[in-house]
């Protein structure tokens, strides 16, 4: 599963909110799109990136060495896109995945 997520990251550091991404997370696009926070409604790449980071952290935190470089690149992308409210967006991504029961127990 880690490999599937990692391989979908673009060279710029983001993920796309598309069906392939949703399939990897084992959810539906229709569940993730309505959850996009209002302050980034037009930035689906940013939302997908926040979700991917939350998914990796929530499910594979103990295997961080396998995705640390991917995370670094993604965080750099997020830093370029978000000038304020980053921690709130990260929290919303974690809550979205938790609400959808997408964390592996």
Order of alpha helices (4+ residues) and beta strands (2+ residues): alpha-alpha-alpha-alpha-alpha-alpha
